[in-house]
Amino acid sequence: MSRDLSDVTDALTHLFAHGPAVPAMLLAPVAALIATAGVRTRWSQRHGQAPPPDDTGARPPGAEAEASALWRMRTTVRDAPGSLAALCAALADRRIDILSLQTHPLAEGTVDEFLLRAPGELAGSELTELVTEAGGAHTWTERADAHDLVDAPTRLLGLATRTALDAAELPLALRQLLGRCTIRSLPASTAGSAGSAGSAGSAGDDVPPQGTLEDTVLRLRAPEGGVISVERPYLPFTPAEFARARALVELDARLGPRLPRGRDELTLSEGRNITVRRADTRDVEAAKAMHERCSARTLGMRYHGPVGDADRYLNHLLSPRFGRTLAVQTASGRIVGLGHLLWDGDETEVALLVEDAWQRRGVGAELLGRLVAMAAETGCESVYAVTQASNTGMVAAMRGLGLPLDYQIEEGTLVVTARLTPASPAAVPLPHAERIGTD
């Protein structure tokens, strides 16, 4: 997986141009780490480096801290001397600690983003009222958690690393960068396209190369020619956020197609070996060959439309811009199964296609379990599958997850939604199969 080191360095420089200052001398080493194997921390292996608690005034081990809560808050203050100081003094009067602060200058005023630790009994409405009285306007608050304690440069470097290692991480990185938002990838318009996909692509043709920012919506040109649309109706984007998002997209574009190279080898009950790996648009021809070996019934169950149209879905389904794809291949390299995890705005869809000769061997269950594990790792609350009521194999696979399921059926179309929980299984193993290695 080759990468242009200077391109990575340039992209990281742009990424931090509108955020907390990061010395230029640090960017080249970080880029080198990304270009080889990603950033790996070793702090967890170091012990005994801190001074004794008596030297620092730290709370002795086991002491209970006063009940408190973390809050993320964003408010607009006047761009005048003393405005921010008055707000900070008001927070201090209520015993509210400021853990971090980022400023987003605007043409008029400044948007200040805080991470706060407040007394546990303080309600969000009280916090908003306090800030308003201190001169803040357009205040937004949300409960935070321990993940928000990571400082901004570290968080941005982590998102850049994830994006550099896996093209499918870009939508997820943008969501973590910008908070709660809806991200859609709109394909480029193509000759002969029809339906909503053609309309979406045509709408993106007006987006300039540098992208557009319109209050609560930003649009960026995707590397493959489409458009990435990000909408956050509850909170306008700032120019700094827009610049950071654009830098992540630029990093993705410069690195080109890439996938994690790991793969798992499994043994079926009859003794045949298969390999499960990530796939992308470079596997289109192999996927088309699998289509030719599938029956019309199998393709109809999967695509819910004319069998002749199945091939034209593959470029979309295999694109990392729209999700992640897993392929099952034989020892000879032939693809016999595909599993898709598709980002659908705020929701996540799972879809499976297994070649007829390989059905009812647990291949679909293996794919589905891995896809659900991926969804859980990215913070998804649920996944859904759209199939036909007669597709007993897919229904059985969803039931085999051992998760709470919701069913909706209309005119023969069945939507099964699995609610993910913190205890969701990491994967659903192949029945009577043995893992024989990972590379």
Disulfide bonds with the S-S distance in Angstrom:
none
